[in-house]
């Protein structure tokens, strides 16, 4: 699988990464082991998870600790899941990082991202200092920010982060103009999250409370013709995210063994042609409302 240099970190990452949120509720360790090992065997070398993704960290640790040299490991911190402290409490963050390392059965991760932290909290500085301390202590090689909208723009503008995770797909393009040009200028490693828009086009109907609803509603209005063919839609969506300047990898979650080989096949051509890309961008600019902001 094609690899790209992850900004100033110098890590050579696969263009497709594994997103750990969907395995967080999985109870069958053997299934997770099969899923993750197939992902690595298909050429993926980025595993991304978070402190609040259910049992994801523990499952990844159990399934892949013996192959730690085969992949880059990213996690996130910020939410006080399992702790009595409030979100973003600095002491809680330190405990959360240590817990993540224990769950993941490793002495270090390659990147720790702050998980959807607001600009207000970022400006106070303490949460960034916790990550910097973790980096100094060797608990993480690099530090990053995961989030969207003007919060992400501010995080990039601080110049303190090595990496950025941001929502980017055919139904979520705010970041392309708002955040990514400066991230690229600062040579940040960039991860596209939700690159297939939660495959929202596959639903006939959705409740407004459903997780993919926002993208589902937008895609109805965007009306891309390629959505009529599912495989073509997945391939186009992935390639769109990877065509955006400055993006190095796109993380996708699944609970279906075998999907990684399929996705790797879809990405034999990793980017869209100029006209294909510009058609999607033009449609977005014509249809998107002012409230079509990045989905945090």
ChimeraX attribute file (.defattr): number of C-alpha atoms within 10 A of each C-alpha:
attribute: neighborCount
match mode: 1-to-1
recipient: residues
	/A:1	15
	/A:2	16
	/A:3	16
	/A:4	15
	/A:5	15
	/A:6	23
	/A:7	21
	/A:8	12
	/A:9	16
	/A:10	10
	/A:11	14
	/A:12	16
	/A:13	22
	/A:14	22
	/A:15	28
	/A:16	30
	/A:17	26
	/A:18	24
	/A:19	22
	/A:20	26
	/A:21	21
	/A:22	17
	/A:23	25
	/A:24	20
	/A:25	12
	/A:26	14
	/A:27	11
	/A:28	10
	/A:29	14
	/A:30	10
	/A:31	16
	/A:32	23
	/A:33	17
	/A:34	14
	/A:35	22
	/A:36	22
	/A:37	17
	/A:38	17
	/A:39	24
	/A:40	20
	/A:41	13
	/A:42	18
	/A:43	21
	/A:44	27
	/A:45	23
	/A:46	24
	/A:47	23
	/A:48	25
	/A:49	29
	/A:50	24
	/A:51	24
	/A:52	19
	/A:53	18
	/A:54	18
	/A:55	20
	/A:56	25
	/A:57	27
	/A:58	19
	/A:59	26
	/A:60	24
	/A:61	19
	/A:62	16
	/A:63	21
	/A:64	19
	/A:65	14
	/A:66	11
	/A:67	11
	/A:68	14
	/A:69	10
	/A:70	15
	/A:71	18
	/A:72	19
	/A:73	22
	/A:74	22
	/A:75	28
	/A:76	24
	/A:77	29
	/A:78	24
	/A:79	22
	/A:80	18
	/A:81	16
	/A:82	9
	/A:83	12
	/A:84	8
	/A:85	14
	/A:86	14
	/A:87	15
	/A:88	20
	/A:89	15
	/A:90	18
	/A:91	13
	/A:92	21
	/A:93	23
	/A:94	18
	/A:95	13
	/A:96	21
	/A:97	24
	/A:98	16
	/A:99	15
	/A:100	25
	/A:101	19
	/A:102	15
	/A:103	18
	/A:104	25
	/A:105	20
	/A:106	15
	/A:107	12
	/A:108	22
	/A:109	22
	/A:110	20
	/A:111	25
	/A:112	30
	/A:113	26
	/A:114	28
	/A:115	21
	/A:116	19
	/A:117	22
	/A:118	18
	/A:119	15
	/A:120	10
	/A:121	13
	/A:122	17
	/A:123	13
	/A:124	10
	/A:125	10
	/A:126	15
	/A:127	22
	/A:128	21
	/A:129	13
	/A:130	18
	/A:131	26
	/A:132	19
	/A:133	14
	/A:134	20
	/A:135	19
	/A:136	12
	/A:137	11
	/A:138	14
	/A:139	21
	/A:140	23
	/A:141	17
	/A:142	21
	/A:143	23
	/A:144	26
	/A:145	27
	/A:146	26
	/A:147	24
	/A:148	26
	/A:149	19
	/A:150	16
	/A:151	20
	/A:152	25
	/A:153	19
	/A:154	17
	/A:155	26
	/A:156	23
	/A:157	14
	/A:158	10
	/A:159	13
	/A:160	14
	/A:161	22
	/A:162	24
	/A:163	25
	/A:164	27
	/A:165	24
	/A:166	28
	/A:167	26
	/A:168	29
	/A:169	28
	/A:170	26
	/A:171	30
	/A:172	24
	/A:173	22
	/A:174	22
	/A:175	20
	/A:176	19
	/A:177	9
	/A:178	16
	/A:179	22
	/A:180	23
	/A:181	15
	/A:182	16
	/A:183	25
	/A:184	16
	/A:185	10
	/A:186	17
	/A:187	17
	/A:188	24
	/A:189	26
	/A:190	25
	/A:191	27
	/A:192	26
	/A:193	24
	/A:194	24
	/A:195	27
	/A:196	26
	/A:197	24
	/A:198	18
	/A:199	17
	/A:200	21
	/A:201	23
	/A:202	12
	/A:203	10
	/A:204	7
	/A:205	11
	/A:206	14
	/A:207	8
	/A:208	11
	/A:209	8
	/A:210	9
	/A:211	12
	/A:212	17
	/A:213	18
	/A:214	18
	/A:215	21
	/A:216	24
	/A:217	16
	/A:218	20
	/A:219	19
	/A:220	12
	/A:221	14
	/A:222	18
	/A:223	13
	/A:224	16
	/A:225	8
	/A:226	14
	/A:227	17
	/A:228	12
	/A:229	9
	/A:230	13
	/A:231	14
	/A:232	13
	/A:233	20
	/A:234	20
	/A:235	22
	/A:236	25
	/A:237	26
	/A:238	31
	/A:239	26
	/A:240	24
	/A:241	30
	/A:242	25
	/A:243	17
	/A:244	18
	/A:245	12
	/A:246	21
	/A:247	26
	/A:248	24
	/A:249	28
	/A:250	28
	/A:251	24
	/A:252	24
	/A:253	21
	/A:254	15
	/A:255	16
	/A:256	12
	/A:257	17
	/A:258	14
	/A:259	16
	/A:260	26
	/A:261	17
	/A:262	12
	/A:263	18
	/A:264	20
	/A:265	14
	/A:266	17
	/A:267	20
	/A:268	12
	/A:269	12
	/A:270	21
	/A:271	19
	/A:272	19
	/A:273	13
	/A:274	9
	/A:275	9
	/A:276	12
	/A:277	18
	/A:278	13
	/A:279	13
	/A:280	18
	/A:281	15
	/A:282	10
	/A:283	15
	/A:284	22
	/A:285	13
	/A:286	9
	/A:287	13
	/A:288	17
	/A:289	10
	/A:290	7
	/A:291	6
	/A:292	16
	/A:293	17
	/A:294	20
	/A:295	18
	/A:296	11
